[in-house]
Structures are given as structure tokens and as C-alpha cells.
Amino acid sequence: MPRYLIVRFSSIGDIVLTTPIIRCLKQQVPGCEVHYLTKKSFAGVLAGNPYIDQLYTIDKDIDEVLPELHRNEYDLIIDLHHNLRTMMLKHKLKTEASSFDKLNLEKWLMVNLKINKLPKHHIVHRYFETVKELNVKYDGKGLDYFIDSKDEIQTGQLPLSHQNGYVAIVIGAKHQTKIYPATKVSEVIQYLNQPVVLIGGKEDVSPGEEIISLSSNSDNIYNACGKYSLGQSAFLVKNAKLVITNDTGFMHIAAAFNKNIISVWGNTIPEFGMTPFLPEGSSSLNIISEVKNLNCRPCSKIGYDKCPKGHFRCMMENDVISQLDKLAY
């Protein structure tokens, strides 16, 4: 029985993007066992995945699980993170490995010299390069995200104004230069003129309240930030009529549910290959909202705490409202 170990330590969106590998490996290699190693803080992203036979987690150090991984005698390590920690893991397990190319040189050229040598295909398809020797191929079915029944929110738990449907707006991100400003979000909500649920973590509670204070139709806004677990917030995204989201983990969760998505891009660019990944033949719309032809963009492959130039044009000039007319939400 072949046994494989997939490794991706972080973060939410990056892990969700690995789910086609999990599914296709399990379904296309007869009798195989699929194990997965990630950080404990992200275990919830994969906890309900039926294609994973064994989920391993660490706090910080691979030595926390190394003895057990040794005993499993893997046929292949599928390294979808490819950093120093995974290099140490592969060295210590002394097992054949296939590693994901992070395109660090190509990204550096794009960020620093604006020379575009990036491939034209999505990161999911690049992930599949790691399993091509196993004859595992993408099945066209998109991403997976499985919600535990305990995370399902009853309609009656939402404000009465939101019980017949809502638009979800994901307001947070790890880096400030990937966040659509509160003033711009409030303008979008004003234009929508329908119930809106703000999605985010505890760190987004205050920005959510700021958005409400800036909005003349604040009764239409439910600030769900910090109120729910990851799984519960995912459930809110799953049941939204439309998802407007920054380039962040919930963008990929929305794609896993095949939602109509408007993704808002600031300092990062879709050309990095991490746009919403919908199933082949999907009727859902994937709309990119960005300010093109800014000579300072991308300024980073990840993000900053503030705009290095001070003007933040990539977000301040980003016109999400003009994208809304493309969707029948």
C-alpha cells in the first residue's frame, strides 16, 4: 500500500489551494494512504477532509512528530511548502521527495525590476507538477473545504434583516497593503443597498465597526468579525449570494464553495498565480478588481504594514463598484 506525506505548514489560503492534490492523489492511486503535515493553528482547515487518512500537526518544530513520521515509511514526501523546515524534514526522513517550485527568482524579478517571467498557469497546476511521476492529474473539480456540522449556523441566529440572504465582504488580510480601506468598503455597501455580513477575525472587529460608522445604511451591516470560528465563518461565506474579498484565505474558501467572487487586489497581483480557482465549466463568475499599469505594483510578493510610497493608489483607486454591475447577485 503506497503511503504519501503532503507538507504545507501555512497559511489558510495556501492550504486550501493544496486540496485538489489531496483529492486526486487519494482517488487516482489505488489503495494509497494520504497523510498531511501542517501547523496546529491551521489544522481546522483540513480537519474534515475525507481524503486525508492521517493529519499531523506541529506547533513549531518538526521534531514534535518526527518519530511517528519515521515509522510510517513513506513512499514519497510531497513538499508543497519548500522552505528550510521542509528541507530539514526531508533530510531527517531520508525519503524520496518531490518539491514545489516557489518561483522566488521570477517573483523577485517582477517585484523589483517589473520583468514578468512568471508562468501563465495557476499555482494549483504548478502543485500538480510534484505528483506527475505518479500519473496523478487534476480532475477539474476545483478546491475542497469541508465544514463540520457543529459549525453550521442556523438562519435564525443571524439578524432578521439578513435571514433572506446577504453579501459577504471579507475585510481583513495579513498585511495592510492587501486590505481594501474602510472608506472604500463603506462606499461599496452604500451602492449595494442590501444586507452585508462582514467576515474576519478578532483583529478585524475594530475595522468592522469603523466601516459601520462610515455607512449611512448601517442597519444593513452585520459585523461577524471575531464572533465565529474559522469553520463558522466559512459557513457564512458558503451561504452568501456574493463574496467580495481581499487577496486572502477566505478568497480561496469562497472559491472552494464555487461562489460568485469579486477579489480586490492591492500590492499583490493575479499574475503570481493565486487567483480564485473555480471548477472547470463553472457558471460562477470570478471578477478581478485591480488598478492596472501602476509602475509601483507589485511592491511585494506578500505585503507591507503600509504603502511604501505613501499614496496607496493600488487600493484607493480600486473601483469595486464598477465591477458589481457584472454580477446578477
C-alpha positions as a LaTeX table, in Angstrom:
\begin{tabular}{lrrr}
\hline
Residue & $x$ (\AA) & $y$ (\AA) & $z$ (\AA) \\
\hline
Met1 & 0.00 & 0.00 & 0.00 \\
Pro2 & 1.67 & 3.26 & $-1.09$ \\
Arg3 & 1.81 & 5.95 & 1.58 \\
Tyr4 & 2.37 & 9.63 & 0.86 \\
Leu5 & 3.05 & 12.64 & 3.08 \\
Ile6 & 1.90 & 16.06 & 1.86 \\
Val7 & 3.53 & 19.00 & 3.62 \\
Arg8 & 2.18 & 22.55 & 3.75 \\
Phe9 & 2.59 & 24.40 & 7.05 \\
Ser10 & 0.64 & 27.61 & 6.35 \\
Ser11 & $-1.48$ & 29.61 & 5.72 \\
Ile12 & $-5.26$ & 29.21 & 5.33 \\
Gly13 & $-5.46$ & 30.04 & 1.63 \\
Asp14 & $-2.27$ & 28.22 & 0.69 \\
Ile15 & $-3.52$ & 25.07 & 2.40 \\
Val16 & $-6.93$ & 25.26 & 0.70 \\
Leu17 & $-5.10$ & 25.51 & $-2.62$ \\
Thr18 & $-3.45$ & 22.14 & $-1.93$ \\
Thr19 & $-6.78$ & 20.30 & $-1.59$ \\
Pro20 & $-7.00$ & 19.17 & $-5.25$ \\
Ile21 & $-3.70$ & 17.35 & $-4.73$ \\
Ile22 & $-5.12$ & 15.55 & $-1.69$ \\
Arg23 & $-8.30$ & 14.53 & $-3.51$ \\
Cys24 & $-6.70$ & 13.47 & $-6.78$ \\
Leu25 & $-3.92$ & 11.55 & $-5.07$ \\
Lys26 & $-6.44$ & 9.61 & $-2.96$ \\
Gln27 & $-8.77$ & 8.94 & $-5.88$ \\
Gln28 & $-6.22$ & 8.15 & $-8.57$ \\
Val29 & $-3.65$ & 5.98 & $-6.77$ \\
Pro30 & $-5.43$ & 2.74 & $-5.83$ \\
Gly31 & $-5.24$ & 1.83 & $-2.15$ \\
Cys32 & $-2.92$ & 4.68 & $-1.19$ \\
Glu33 & $-2.76$ & 6.37 & 2.20 \\
Val34 & $-2.58$ & 10.16 & 2.21 \\
His35 & $-1.05$ & 11.84 & 5.25 \\
Tyr36 & $-0.72$ & 15.60 & 5.73 \\
Leu37 & 1.58 & 17.70 & 7.90 \\
Thr38 & 0.73 & 21.29 & 8.80 \\
Lys39 & 0.87 & 23.73 & 11.71 \\
Lys40 & $-1.53$ & 23.12 & 14.58 \\
Ser41 & $-3.05$ & 26.58 & 14.18 \\
Phe42 & $-4.25$ & 25.64 & 10.68 \\
Ala43 & $-5.48$ & 22.11 & 11.43 \\
Gly44 & $-9.10$ & 23.27 & 11.23 \\
Val45 & $-8.74$ & 23.91 & 7.51 \\
Leu46 & $-8.22$ & 20.18 & 6.92 \\
Ala47 & $-9.89$ & 18.54 & 9.91 \\
Gly48 & $-12.98$ & 17.44 & 7.98 \\
Asn49 & $-11.23$ & 16.40 & 4.77 \\
Pro50 & $-12.30$ & 12.81 & 3.99 \\
Tyr51 & $-9.38$ & 12.25 & 1.62 \\
Ile52 & $-6.79$ & 12.56 & 4.42 \\
Asp53 & $-6.07$ & 9.33 & 6.27 \\
Gln54 & $-3.84$ & 10.92 & 8.92 \\
Leu55 & $-3.38$ & 14.59 & 9.81 \\
Tyr56 & $-0.20$ & 15.56 & 11.68 \\
Thr57 & 0.39 & 18.97 & 13.23 \\
Ile58 & 3.25 & 20.81 & 14.86 \\
Asp59 & 3.50 & 23.96 & 16.95 \\
Lys60 & 6.96 & 24.97 & 15.81 \\
Asp61 & 9.35 & 22.08 & 15.38 \\
Ile62 & 9.19 & 19.02 & 13.11 \\
Asp63 & 10.82 & 17.00 & 15.89 \\
Glu64 & 7.40 & 17.05 & 17.58 \\
Val65 & 6.17 & 14.43 & 15.09 \\
Leu66 & 9.39 & 13.10 & 13.57 \\
Pro67 & 9.48 & 9.72 & 15.37 \\
Glu68 & 5.97 & 8.82 & 14.17 \\
Leu69 & 6.68 & 10.03 & 10.65 \\
His70 & 9.78 & 7.85 & 10.60 \\
Arg71 & 7.72 & 4.78 & 11.50 \\
Asn72 & 5.31 & 5.41 & 8.62 \\
Glu73 & 8.00 & 4.75 & 5.97 \\
Tyr74 & 6.59 & 7.00 & 3.27 \\
Asp75 & 6.95 & 6.22 & $-0.40$ \\
Leu76 & 7.08 & 9.92 & $-1.24$ \\
Ile77 & 7.08 & 13.28 & 0.51 \\
Ile78 & 5.13 & 15.84 & $-1.49$ \\
Asp79 & 6.61 & 19.15 & $-0.37$ \\
Leu80 & 4.20 & 21.96 & $-1.22$ \\
His81 & 5.89 & 24.49 & 1.06 \\
His82 & 9.57 & 24.14 & 0.16 \\
Asn83 & 11.29 & 26.11 & 2.89 \\
Leu84 & 14.08 & 25.47 & 5.39 \\
Arg85 & 11.79 & 23.50 & 7.69 \\
Thr86 & 10.70 & 21.13 & 4.93 \\
Met87 & 14.31 & 20.74 & 3.79 \\
Met88 & 15.19 & 19.60 & 7.31 \\
Leu89 & 12.21 & 17.24 & 7.33 \\
Lys90 & 13.23 & 15.61 & 4.05 \\
His91 & 16.82 & 15.30 & 5.24 \\
Lys92 & 15.82 & 13.64 & 8.52 \\
Leu93 & 13.29 & 11.25 & 7.00 \\
Lys94 & 15.67 & 10.28 & 4.20 \\
Thr95 & 12.71 & 9.59 & 1.92 \\
Glu96 & 12.23 & 10.31 & $-1.75$ \\
Ala97 & 10.63 & 13.74 & $-2.15$ \\
Ser98 & 9.08 & 15.92 & $-4.81$ \\
Ser99 & 9.15 & 19.66 & $-4.13$ \\
Phe100 & 7.08 & 22.58 & $-5.33$ \\
Asp101 & 8.89 & 25.37 & $-7.21$ \\
Lys102 & 8.07 & 28.64 & $-5.42$ \\
Leu103 & 9.36 & 30.77 & $-8.35$ \\
Asn104 & 11.32 & 33.00 & $-5.99$ \\
Leu105 & 13.55 & 34.32 & $-8.78$ \\
Glu106 & 10.63 & 35.07 & $-11.08$ \\
Lys107 & 8.76 & 36.84 & $-8.28$ \\
Trp108 & 11.85 & 38.86 & $-7.38$ \\
Leu109 & 12.23 & 39.98 & $-10.98$ \\
Met110 & 8.60 & 41.05 & $-11.10$ \\
Val111 & 8.63 & 42.89 & $-7.78$ \\
Asn112 & 11.99 & 44.61 & $-8.15$ \\
Leu113 & 12.54 & 45.06 & $-11.87$ \\
Lys114 & 8.99 & 44.64 & $-13.21$ \\
Ile115 & 10.25 & 41.92 & $-15.55$ \\
Asn116 & 7.50 & 39.36 & $-16.00$ \\
Lys117 & 8.88 & 35.84 & $-16.31$ \\
Leu118 & 6.01 & 34.31 & $-14.32$ \\
Pro119 & 4.26 & 31.27 & $-15.84$ \\
Lys120 & 0.74 & 31.76 & $-17.16$ \\
His121 & $-0.84$ & 28.95 & $-15.16$ \\
His122 & $-2.31$ & 28.83 & $-11.67$ \\
Ile123 & $-0.41$ & 27.69 & $-8.59$ \\
Val124 & $-2.74$ & 24.66 & $-8.33$ \\
His125 & $-1.48$ & 23.41 & $-11.68$ \\
Arg126 & 2.08 & 24.01 & $-10.51$ \\
Tyr127 & 1.35 & 21.94 & $-7.40$ \\
Phe128 & 0.44 & 19.06 & $-9.71$ \\
Glu129 & 3.97 & 19.05 & $-11.11$ \\
Thr130 & 5.01 & 17.43 & $-7.81$ \\
Val131 & 2.86 & 14.33 & $-8.48$ \\
Lys132 & 3.27 & 13.93 & $-12.23$ \\
Glu133 & 5.58 & 10.91 & $-11.75$ \\
Leu134 & 2.65 & 9.21 & $-10.02$ \\
Asn135 & 0.46 & 9.93 & $-13.06$ \\
Val136 & $-1.87$ & 11.97 & $-10.87$ \\
Lys137 & $-3.68$ & 14.64 & $-12.86$ \\
Tyr138 & $-6.01$ & 17.48 & $-11.98$ \\
Asp139 & $-9.65$ & 16.37 & $-12.25$ \\
Gly140 & $-11.20$ & 19.76 & $-12.96$ \\
Lys141 & $-13.26$ & 19.77 & $-9.76$ \\
Gly142 & $-11.74$ & 22.82 & $-8.08$ \\
Leu143 & $-10.88$ & 23.23 & $-4.41$ \\
Asp144 & $-12.29$ & 21.48 & $-1.33$ \\
Tyr145 & $-13.42$ & 22.85 & 2.01 \\
Phe146 & $-15.42$ & 20.64 & 4.36 \\
Ile147 & $-17.50$ & 22.19 & 7.14 \\
Asp148 & $-18.27$ & 20.20 & 10.28 \\
Ser149 & $-21.96$ & 20.08 & 11.19 \\
Lys150 & $-21.15$ & 21.80 & 14.51 \\
Asp151 & $-20.05$ & 24.87 & 12.55 \\
Glu152 & $-23.31$ & 25.26 & 10.70 \\
Ile153 & $-25.15$ & 28.46 & 11.68 \\
Gln154 & $-28.93$ & 28.41 & 11.79 \\
Thr155 & $-30.66$ & 31.15 & 9.83 \\
Gly156 & $-32.40$ & 32.31 & 13.00 \\
Gln157 & $-29.03$ & 33.10 & 14.58 \\
Leu158 & $-28.49$ & 35.91 & 12.07 \\
Pro159 & $-30.13$ & 39.33 & 12.36 \\
Leu160 & $-33.68$ & 39.31 & 10.98 \\
Ser161 & $-32.57$ & 41.65 & 8.18 \\
His162 & $-30.04$ & 39.05 & 6.95 \\
Gln163 & $-32.13$ & 35.89 & 7.13 \\
Asn164 & $-33.27$ & 36.07 & 3.50 \\
Gly165 & $-29.77$ & 36.47 & 2.06 \\
Tyr166 & $-26.71$ & 38.68 & 2.22 \\
Val167 & $-23.47$ & 39.67 & 0.55 \\
Ala168 & $-20.29$ & 38.64 & 2.41 \\
Ile169 & $-17.40$ & 41.10 & 2.46 \\
Val170 & $-14.07$ & 39.79 & 3.74 \\
Ile171 & $-12.43$ & 42.86 & 5.26 \\
Gly172 & $-9.16$ & 41.53 & 6.68 \\
Ala173 & $-5.79$ & 40.27 & 5.44 \\
Lys174 & $-2.43$ & 39.50 & 6.96 \\
His175 & $-0.85$ & 42.66 & 5.52 \\
Gln176 & $-2.32$ & 46.15 & 5.45 \\
Thr177 & $-1.45$ & 46.73 & 1.80 \\
Lys178 & $-3.80$ & 43.87 & 0.88 \\
Ile179 & $-6.78$ & 45.41 & 2.71 \\
Tyr180 & $-9.44$ & 47.47 & 0.95 \\
Pro181 & $-9.78$ & 50.66 & 3.07 \\
Ala182 & $-12.81$ & 51.13 & 5.31 \\
Thr183 & $-13.91$ & 54.26 & 3.41 \\
Lys184 & $-13.96$ & 52.28 & 0.15 \\
Val185 & $-15.81$ & 49.35 & 1.72 \\
Ser186 & $-18.49$ & 51.68 & 3.08 \\
Glu187 & $-18.98$ & 53.13 & $-0.42$ \\
Val188 & $-19.47$ & 49.61 & $-1.80$ \\
Ile189 & $-22.04$ & 48.83 & 0.90 \\
Gln190 & $-23.88$ & 52.06 & 0.13 \\
Tyr191 & $-24.04$ & 51.08 & $-3.54$ \\
Leu192 & $-25.17$ & 47.53 & $-2.78$ \\
Asn193 & $-28.06$ & 48.73 & $-0.61$ \\
Gln194 & $-28.73$ & 45.23 & 0.71 \\
Pro195 & $-27.74$ & 43.14 & 3.76 \\
Val196 & $-24.00$ & 42.70 & 4.20 \\
Val197 & $-22.06$ & 40.41 & 6.54 \\
Leu198 & $-18.50$ & 41.49 & 7.36 \\
Ile199 & $-16.16$ & 38.48 & 7.62 \\
Gly200 & $-12.92$ & 38.50 & 9.58 \\
Gly201 & $-11.10$ & 37.50 & 12.76 \\
Lys202 & $-10.83$ & 39.19 & 16.14 \\
Glu203 & $-8.29$ & 41.62 & 14.73 \\
Asp204 & $-10.95$ & 42.83 & 12.28 \\
Val205 & $-13.61$ & 43.73 & 14.86 \\
Ser206 & $-12.50$ & 47.36 & 15.13 \\
Pro207 & $-12.13$ & 47.89 & 11.35 \\
Gly208 & $-15.61$ & 46.39 & 11.01 \\
Glu209 & $-17.02$ & 48.90 & 13.45 \\
Glu210 & $-15.28$ & 51.68 & 11.55 \\
Ile211 & $-16.96$ & 50.54 & 8.33 \\
Ile212 & $-20.34$ & 50.61 & 10.10 \\
Ser213 & $-19.69$ & 54.12 & 11.45 \\
Leu214 & $-18.89$ & 55.36 & 7.93 \\
Ser215 & $-22.00$ & 53.83 & 6.38 \\
Ser216 & $-25.31$ & 55.67 & 6.17 \\
Asn217 & $-27.16$ & 52.34 & 5.89 \\
Ser218 & $-25.52$ & 50.76 & 8.93 \\
Asp219 & $-28.67$ & 48.75 & 9.74 \\
Asn220 & $-27.84$ & 46.61 & 6.69 \\
Ile221 & $-24.46$ & 45.59 & 8.12 \\
Tyr222 & $-23.77$ & 42.68 & 10.44 \\
Asn223 & $-20.23$ & 42.69 & 11.81 \\
Ala224 & $-19.46$ & 38.97 & 12.18 \\
Cys225 & $-15.73$ & 39.59 & 12.71 \\
Gly226 & $-14.43$ & 37.84 & 15.82 \\
Lys227 & $-17.82$ & 36.32 & 16.62 \\
Tyr228 & $-17.30$ & 32.97 & 14.93 \\
Ser229 & $-14.76$ & 30.20 & 14.46 \\
Leu230 & $-12.99$ & 29.63 & 11.15 \\
Gly231 & $-15.47$ & 26.92 & 10.24 \\
Gln232 & $-18.48$ & 29.07 & 11.15 \\
Ser233 & $-17.12$ & 31.99 & 9.15 \\
Ala234 & $-16.60$ & 29.62 & 6.23 \\
Phe235 & $-20.25$ & 28.60 & 6.60 \\
Leu236 & $-21.28$ & 32.27 & 6.32 \\
Val237 & $-19.20$ & 32.57 & 3.15 \\
Lys238 & $-20.72$ & 29.40 & 1.73 \\
Asn239 & $-24.24$ & 30.77 & 2.13 \\
Ala240 & $-23.59$ & 34.27 & 0.78 \\
Lys241 & $-25.12$ & 35.44 & $-2.51$ \\
Leu242 & $-21.86$ & 37.13 & $-3.45$ \\
Val243 & $-18.41$ & 37.32 & $-1.86$ \\
Ile244 & $-16.27$ & 40.46 & $-2.09$ \\
Thr245 & $-12.86$ & 39.69 & $-0.70$ \\
Asn246 & $-9.29$ & 40.87 & $-0.38$ \\
Asp247 & $-6.47$ & 38.61 & $-1.58$ \\
Thr248 & $-6.62$ & 36.40 & 1.50 \\
Gly249 & $-7.52$ & 32.93 & 2.75 \\
Phe250 & $-11.27$ & 33.42 & 2.62 \\
Met251 & $-10.98$ & 34.22 & $-1.07$ \\
His252 & $-9.90$ & 30.62 & $-1.62$ \\
Ile253 & $-12.54$ & 29.27 & 0.76 \\
Ala254 & $-15.15$ & 31.15 & $-1.32$ \\
Ala255 & $-13.71$ & 29.56 & $-4.45$ \\
Ala256 & $-13.97$ & 26.12 & $-2.81$ \\
Phe257 & $-17.72$ & 26.77 & $-2.49$ \\
Asn258 & $-17.90$ & 27.91 & $-6.13$ \\
Lys259 & $-19.26$ & 31.35 & $-5.23$ \\
Asn260 & $-19.55$ & 34.44 & $-7.39$ \\
Ile261 & $-16.43$ & 36.33 & $-6.30$ \\
Ile262 & $-15.07$ & 39.83 & $-6.68$ \\
Ser263 & $-11.47$ & 39.70 & $-5.47$ \\
Val264 & $-9.80$ & 43.01 & $-4.63$ \\
Trp265 & $-6.07$ & 43.28 & $-5.33$ \\
Gly266 & $-3.73$ & 45.87 & $-3.87$ \\
Asn267 & 0.03 & 45.47 & $-3.76$ \\
Thr268 & $-0.09$ & 41.85 & $-4.97$ \\
Ile269 & $-1.05$ & 40.82 & $-8.49$ \\
Pro270 & $-3.09$ & 37.99 & $-10.04$ \\
Glu271 & $-0.06$ & 37.08 & $-12.17$ \\
Phe272 & 1.50 & 35.47 & $-9.09$ \\
Gly273 & $-0.91$ & 32.63 & $-9.87$ \\
Met274 & $-3.17$ & 32.66 & $-6.80$ \\
Thr275 & $-6.48$ & 33.97 & $-8.10$ \\
Pro276 & $-9.76$ & 32.27 & $-7.08$ \\
Phe277 & $-9.63$ & 28.76 & $-8.52$ \\
Leu278 & $-13.10$ & 27.63 & $-9.63$ \\
Pro279 & $-14.05$ & 24.22 & $-11.07$ \\
Glu280 & $-13.77$ & 23.75 & $-14.81$ \\
Gly281 & $-17.02$ & 24.67 & $-16.54$ \\
Ser282 & $-18.25$ & 26.61 & $-13.52$ \\
Ser283 & $-21.01$ & 29.14 & $-14.18$ \\
Ser284 & $-19.88$ & 31.26 & $-11.23$ \\
Leu285 & $-18.07$ & 34.47 & $-12.03$ \\
Asn286 & $-14.55$ & 35.27 & $-10.92$ \\
Ile287 & $-14.02$ & 39.02 & $-11.23$ \\
Ile288 & $-10.65$ & 40.63 & $-10.56$ \\
Ser289 & $-10.74$ & 44.22 & $-9.28$ \\
Glu290 & $-7.36$ & 45.93 & $-9.57$ \\
Val291 & $-5.62$ & 49.11 & $-10.67$ \\
Lys292 & $-3.57$ & 48.17 & $-13.69$ \\
Asn293 & $-0.45$ & 49.89 & $-15.05$ \\
Leu294 & 0.78 & 51.26 & $-11.71$ \\
Asn295 & 4.57 & 51.33 & $-12.02$ \\
Cys296 & 4.97 & 50.60 & $-8.29$ \\
Arg297 & 2.86 & 47.44 & $-8.38$ \\
Pro298 & 3.62 & 44.79 & $-7.25$ \\
Cys299 & 5.71 & 46.27 & $-4.47$ \\
Ser300 & 5.97 & 42.94 & $-2.67$ \\
Lys301 & 5.10 & 39.29 & $-3.26$ \\
Ile302 & 3.41 & 39.27 & 0.17 \\
Gly303 & 2.62 & 42.72 & 1.59 \\
Tyr304 & 3.54 & 45.57 & 3.94 \\
Asp305 & 2.10 & 47.27 & 7.01 \\
Lys306 & 1.72 & 50.44 & 4.97 \\
Cys307 & 2.20 & 51.63 & 1.40 \\
Pro308 & 5.94 & 52.13 & 0.77 \\
Lys309 & 5.14 & 55.09 & $-1.49$ \\
Gly310 & 2.64 & 56.66 & 0.90 \\
His311 & $-0.17$ & 57.10 & $-1.65$ \\
Phe312 & $-1.76$ & 53.59 & $-1.60$ \\
Arg313 & $-3.11$ & 54.14 & $-5.10$ \\
Cys314 & $-3.47$ & 50.40 & $-5.71$ \\
Met315 & $-6.39$ & 50.38 & $-3.26$ \\
Met316 & $-7.56$ & 54.00 & $-3.14$ \\
Glu317 & $-8.14$ & 53.98 & $-6.91$ \\
Asn318 & $-9.51$ & 50.43 & $-6.96$ \\
Asp319 & $-13.11$ & 50.72 & $-8.23$ \\
Val320 & $-15.02$ & 47.72 & $-6.90$ \\
Ile321 & $-18.37$ & 49.42 & $-7.53$ \\
Ser322 & $-17.80$ & 49.33 & $-11.29$ \\
Gln323 & $-17.44$ & 45.54 & $-11.04$ \\
Leu324 & $-20.77$ & 44.97 & $-9.30$ \\
Asp325 & $-22.85$ & 45.53 & $-12.43$ \\
Lys326 & $-21.25$ & 42.44 & $-13.97$ \\
Leu327 & $-22.95$ & 40.21 & $-11.41$ \\
Ala328 & $-26.59$ & 39.28 & $-11.03$ \\
Tyr329 & $-26.44$ & 38.80 & $-7.27$ \\
\hline
\end{tabular}
